[in-house]
């Protein structure tokens, strides 16, 4: 009886160890579930003209070196439609998943600020400010196959002082579409945003180009792969 119990315990230990090793191997070769992207770049001058058929559509969209923007995104990756997960020789995750993410962006408008969006030509510009104006934006969206971004959210411009007058913070809505390329851990991006402070009764647009770095972490065995643990 003692031999039977001893043998059973040994078999249980062997099977448990094997399953644990399989679990560790699966986790090591599983996709990273979280993507952190940090970036910086330039944004073009804001424009009111949203009609591509208009001859003036591209006028005013100039990228200036002092129009600097910083961004960050954290998102959950999913939708891996292959069982052959690919990693580089340095362990870099080479898969492309779908990402649901939270996007943050900030920047400085030199001598140009955002004011209340009214149905006048001025719209959300403030003329000839002597101080730089800081804007911040928070959006929620998706990135299809880590390539095509669609997101929306809200932004705000901090209070400024012009001609001795204190102006209130301006809140606005923003929609963004973008393309993300990927070269190793670097990811050049180009985004087009539409901004409005009056429920899109009137709007303005902005382009930005950035160089981002992708950081992948939290390897996790996918639900569809868990049956492999006992094989």
C-alpha positions in Angstrom: 0.0 0.0 0.0 2.8 2.3 0.9 4.5 1.6 -2.5 1.3 2.4 -4.3 0.9 5.7 -2.5 4.5 6.6 -3.1 4.3 5.7 -6.8 1.1 7.8 -7.2 2.6 10.8 -5.5 5.6 10.5 -7.8 3.4 10.3 -10.9 1.4 13.3 -9.7 4.6 15.3 -9.2 5.9 14.4 -12.6 2.6 15.3 -14.3 2.4 18.6 -12.4 5.9 19.5 -13.2 5.4 18.7 -16.9 2.2 20.8 -16.9 4.0 23.7 -15.2 6.9 23.6 -17.7 4.4 23.6 -20.5 2.6 26.5 -19.0 5.9 28.5 -18.7 6.9 27.7 -22.2 3.5 28.7 -23.5 3.7 32.0 -21.6 7.2 32.7 -22.9 6.0 32.2 -26.5 2.7 34.0 -26.1 2.0 37.5 -27.4 2.3 40.5 -25.2 -1.1 41.8 -24.2 -0.2 45.4 -23.4 1.3 48.0 -25.7 2.8 51.2 -24.4 3.7 53.8 -27.1 5.5 57.0 -26.4 6.2 59.6 -29.0 7.1 63.1 -30.0 6.8 65.1 -33.2 5.5 68.2 -34.9 2.0 69.5 -35.7 0.9 71.7 -38.6 -0.8 75.0 -38.3 -4.5 74.7 -37.6 -6.9 75.3 -40.4 -10.7 75.8 -40.7 -10.9 74.5 -44.3 -12.1 70.9 -44.2 -13.0 70.6 -47.9 -10.3 68.7 -49.9 -11.8 69.9 -53.2 -11.1 73.5 -52.2 -7.9 75.0 -53.7 -7.1 76.4 -50.3 -7.3 73.0 -48.5 -3.6 72.6 -48.2 -2.7 76.2 -47.6 -1.7 77.0 -44.1 -0.8 73.4 -43.2 2.9 74.1 -42.5 4.9 72.1 -40.0 7.0 74.4 -37.8 9.9 73.3 -35.6 8.4 75.0 -32.6 5.0 73.3 -33.0 6.2 70.4 -30.8 3.8 67.7 -29.5 4.2 64.8 -27.1 2.0 61.7 -26.9 1.5 58.5 -25.2 -0.8 55.5 -25.6 -1.5 52.4 -23.5 -3.7 49.7 -24.9 -4.8 46.1 -24.6 -3.9 43.9 -27.6 -6.2 41.1 -28.9 -7.3 39.5 -32.1 -4.2 37.4 -32.8 -5.4 35.2 -35.7 -2.4 32.9 -35.8 -0.9 30.2 -33.7 2.6 30.8 -35.0 3.6 33.7 -32.8 6.7 35.5 -34.1 9.5 37.0 -32.1 12.8 38.6 -33.2 16.2 37.3 -32.1 16.2 39.9 -29.3 12.7 38.8 -28.2 10.8 41.7 -29.8 7.1 40.9 -30.4 6.5 40.9 -34.1 2.8 40.1 -34.1 0.2 42.6 -35.1 -3.0 42.6 -33.0 -5.9 44.9 -32.6 -5.5 47.5 -29.8 -8.1 49.2 -27.6 -6.3 52.1 -26.1 -6.2 55.3 -24.2 -4.4 58.1 -26.0 -2.9 61.3 -24.5 -1.4 64.2 -26.4 -0.1 67.6 -25.4 1.7 70.4 -27.1 2.3 74.2 -27.2 0.7 76.7 -29.5 3.1 79.6 -29.9 1.3 83.0 -30.3 -1.9 81.2 -31.2 -4.5 79.9 -28.8 -7.9 78.4 -28.8 -10.9 80.5 -27.8 -14.6 79.9 -27.6 -15.8 78.3 -30.8 -18.6 80.6 -32.1 -20.1 80.8 -35.5 -17.8 83.5 -36.7 -14.7 83.5 -38.8 -12.6 83.7 -35.7 -13.9 80.4 -34.4 -11.4 79.0 -32.0 -8.4 81.1 -32.6 -7.2 83.9 -30.3 -5.1 86.5 -32.2 -1.5 87.4 -31.5 -1.0 86.1 -28.0 2.3 87.0 -26.4 2.3 83.8 -24.3 2.5 80.2 -25.3 -0.7 78.2 -24.9 -0.6 74.6 -23.7 -3.2 72.1 -24.9 -3.9 68.6 -23.6 -6.1 65.9 -25.1 -7.4 62.5 -23.9 -9.0 60.1 -26.3 -10.3 56.5 -26.4 -10.1 54.4 -29.5 -8.9 51.4 -31.5 -5.9 50.6 -33.7 -6.7 48.0 -36.3 -3.8 45.6 -36.8 -1.6 48.2 -35.1 -1.8 50.2 -38.3 -5.0 52.2 -38.6 -6.1 54.4 -35.7 -9.6 55.7 -35.0 -10.2 57.6 -31.7 -12.2 60.4 -30.1 -12.3 62.3 -26.9 -11.9 65.7 -25.3 -9.2 68.4 -25.1 -8.6 71.5 -23.2 -6.5 74.7 -23.5 -5.1 76.2 -20.4 -6.1 79.8 -19.3 -4.0 82.5 -20.9 -3.6 86.2 -20.3 -4.1 88.6 -23.2 -4.1 92.4 -22.9 -4.6 92.1 -19.1 -7.7 89.8 -19.5 -7.9 86.4 -18.0 -9.5 83.9 -20.5 -11.3 80.8 -19.2 -10.1 77.3 -20.2 -11.5 76.2 -23.4 -12.8 72.6 -23.7 -13.3 71.0 -27.1 -14.2 67.6 -28.7 -11.7 65.9 -31.0 -11.8 63.0 -33.5 -8.6 61.5 -34.8 -7.7 59.1 -37.6 -4.1 58.0 -38.1 -1.7 55.6 -39.7 1.1 53.8 -37.8 4.1 52.2 -39.5 6.4 49.9 -37.6 10.2 49.5 -38.0 11.4 47.4 -35.1 10.4 49.2 -32.0 10.1 52.5 -33.8 6.8 53.6 -35.2 6.4 56.7 -37.4 2.8 57.9 -37.2 0.8 60.5 -39.1 -2.6 61.7 -37.6 -5.4 63.9 -38.8 -7.6 65.5 -36.2 -10.9 67.4 -36.4 -11.6 69.7 -33.4 -14.8 71.5 -32.4 -16.0 73.3 -29.3 -19.6 73.6 -30.3 -20.7 70.0 -31.0 -19.2 70.1 -34.5 -21.5 72.8 -35.8 -18.1 74.4 -36.7 -14.7 72.7 -36.7 -11.1 73.1 -37.5 -8.4 70.5 -38.4 -4.8 69.6 -37.6 -2.1 67.3 -38.9 0.7 65.9 -36.8 3.7 63.6 -37.6 5.5 61.8 -34.8 8.2 59.2 -34.1 7.0 56.7 -31.4 8.6 53.9 -29.5 6.6 50.7 -28.9 7.1 48.9 -25.5 5.3 45.5 -25.2 4.8 43.7 -21.9 2.6 41.3 -20.0 2.9 38.0 -21.8 -0.2 36.0 -21.2 -1.4 32.6 -22.4 -4.4 33.3 -24.6 -7.7 31.5 -23.9 -7.6 29.7 -27.2 -4.1 28.3 -26.3 -4.9 27.0 -22.7 -5.9 23.6 -23.9 -2.2 23.1 -24.9 -1.2 23.1 -21.2 -2.4 19.5 -20.6 -1.0 18.1 -23.9 
